[in-house]
Amino acid sequence: MSTRRGILSGLVGACAGVVSWTLGSEVVDEFRTSEVRYTVLRNETESQQSFSVLFESDADPVLWEMYELEPGEVVEFDGFDRVGDYRVYVQWSGMTRSQRLETGTRAVAIVLAFPFGDEDIIIRDVPFSSLSPSQRAAELTQNSSAE
């Protein structure tokens, strides 16, 4: 009799575990979503640079563009009409960097630089609310020079 009771309680526990895991992973996915509202690309090197940028949401490409920026040149644009689990990839000069974006409403900065003599791609992901009012009001613009 105690063996039956042990088997039944084990089955009930296993079923409860499966249900909890399924519901828990859906809740985690819901909390993991991001919305990209603003993006800035900047060339902080001393020469013209070509690089490509790929934004993926839930493993689907949302933006895949090639950019060629002059020294100090900046490109700003609004985010995307899609909410999801975002990852950004940047490829420059044979180097690829990627970063998964934090949850919430985000702003992304991608900077090409030579911080310590070596080439580096800096991807910065910050809350959209931390931007200045003028940055939050940015509309899709063409290449604009840095100040």
C-alpha positions in Angstrom: 0.0 0.0 0.0 2.8 2.5 0.8 4.4 1.6 -2.6 1.2 2.6 -4.4 1.0 5.8 -2.4 4.6 6.6 -3.2 4.1 6.0 -6.9 0.9 8.1 -7.0 2.6 11.0 -5.1 5.5 10.7 -7.5 3.3 10.9 -10.6 1.3 13.9 -9.1 4.6 15.6 -8.3 6.0 14.9 -11.8 2.8 16.3 -13.4 2.9 19.4 -11.2 6.5 19.9 -12.1 5.8 19.7 -15.9 2.9 22.1 -15.6 5.0 24.6 -13.5 7.9 24.4 -15.9 5.7 25.0 -18.9 3.9 28.0 -17.3 7.1 29.3 -15.8 8.9 29.3 -19.2 6.0 31.2 -20.8 6.1 33.8 -18.0 9.9 34.1 -18.3 9.6 34.6 -22.0 7.0 37.3 -21.4 9.3 39.1 -18.9 12.3 38.8 -21.3 10.8 40.9 -24.1 12.4 44.1 -25.2 11.4 47.0 -27.3 14.0 49.0 -29.2 12.9 52.6 -29.4 16.1 54.4 -30.4 19.4 53.5 -32.0 22.6 55.4 -32.7 25.6 54.3 -34.7 28.9 56.2 -34.3 32.3 56.1 -35.9 34.9 57.3 -33.4 37.9 56.3 -35.5 40.0 58.6 -37.6 39.1 57.1 -41.0 36.1 56.0 -42.9 34.7 52.6 -41.7 32.4 50.1 -43.3 30.4 47.7 -41.0 27.2 45.7 -40.9 24.5 45.6 -38.2 21.9 42.9 -37.7 19.1 43.2 -35.2 17.2 40.0 -34.5 14.0 39.5 -32.5 13.2 36.0 -31.5 15.8 34.8 -34.1 14.1 36.6 -37.0 16.0 39.5 -38.7 14.4 42.8 -38.1 17.2 45.0 -39.6 20.2 44.0 -41.5 22.1 47.0 -43.0 25.6 47.9 -44.2 26.9 51.3 -43.1 29.8 53.4 -44.3 30.6 56.2 -41.9 33.1 59.0 -42.0 35.2 59.8 -38.9 32.9 61.2 -36.2 29.8 60.6 -38.3 26.6 59.5 -36.5 23.5 57.8 -37.7 20.3 57.9 -35.5 17.0 56.2 -36.1 13.9 55.2 -34.3 13.4 51.7 -33.1 11.3 48.9 -34.5 7.6 48.2 -34.4 8.3 44.8 -32.9 8.6 43.6 -29.3 10.6 40.4 -28.6 13.8 38.9 -27.3 16.4 41.1 -29.2 20.0 40.3 -30.1 22.2 42.7 -32.0 25.2 41.6 -34.1 27.9 44.0 -35.5 30.6 43.0 -37.9 33.5 45.3 -38.6 37.0 44.7 -39.9 36.8 40.9 -39.5 35.5 41.1 -36.0 32.0 40.3 -34.9 30.3 41.3 -31.6 26.9 40.4 -30.4 24.8 41.3 -27.4 21.4 40.2 -26.1 19.4 43.3 -25.1 18.0 43.7 -21.6 14.3 43.6 -21.1 12.1 46.6 -21.3 12.0 49.7 -23.5 15.6 50.2 -24.7 18.0 52.5 -26.5 21.1 51.0 -28.3 24.4 52.7 -29.1 26.9 51.0 -31.4 30.3 52.7 -31.5 33.4 51.8 -33.6 36.5 52.9 -31.7 40.2 52.3 -31.0 40.0 52.6 -27.2 43.4 51.2 -26.3 45.1 51.1 -29.7 43.0 48.0 -30.8 39.8 48.0 -32.9 36.8 47.5 -30.8 33.0 47.5 -31.2 31.1 48.9 -28.3 27.5 47.9 -28.0 25.6 49.8 -25.2 22.1 49.0 -24.2 20.4 51.5 -21.9 16.8 52.1 -20.7 15.0 54.4 -23.2 13.8 56.6 -20.2 17.5 57.5 -19.5 17.8 59.4 -22.8 17.4 63.2 -23.0 14.0 64.5 -24.3 15.6 65.5 -27.6 17.0 61.9 -28.1 13.6 60.4 -27.2 12.0 62.6 -29.8 14.4 61.6 -32.5 12.8 60.8 -35.8 14.3 58.7 -38.5 17.1 60.8 -39.9 19.8 60.4 -42.5 23.4 60.6 -41.6 23.9 63.6 -39.3 27.3 64.9 -38.2 28.4 64.6 -34.7 28.7 67.8 -32.7 
